[in-house]
Amino acid sequence: MQTEQTDNGTLETWTPEEVSAALEAGEISLIDVRTTQEFMFEHIHGAMLMPMPFFRPETVPFGGPKKIVFHCGSGMRSERVARAALAAGQETVAHMGGGFGAWKAAKLPYIGTDMATGAPKRVD
């Protein structure tokens, strides 16, 4: 994990492997900030959806038993959301560097769409 000290707090950038291990261990809540359409087509199993245009830091359960980690398609939107949460008063916020593209490049499992049927399917 990389950390950056900003004027508002600490920004953590996690690798897909770190996110996968923490998600599997039940240590984090993963929030996908992509669009509803992107999420429906393919997503990380167990991730929750909060599209960036609807992000409101006060609605995210920071400080709970699990750390919050944001992710998007490339890491750009999730970093913007994380920085917005820092600006709103959170001391430490995490996001996944490289986004869903890096997740797939690392060959981690996800839920995709079976193009023949339109049904969701696990992709390993």
Number of C-alpha atoms within 10 A of each C-alpha: 13 10 13 11 10 13 8 16 17 18 22 20 24 21 18 25 15 13 24 18 12 17 20 11 9 12 14 19 21 25 21 29 25 23 16 12 8 14 21 13 15 17 23 23 13 14 18 15 18 18 19 16 10 9 14 13 17 11 7 13 12 17 9 10 11 15 18 20 23 30 31 27 22 17 20 16 20 28 24 14 24 26 21 17 24 21 15 13 12 19 14 21 23 26 31 29 26 22 24 23 15 18 23 16 10 12 13 15 15 17 18 20 16 13 10 6 7 10 10 15 13 14 15 10
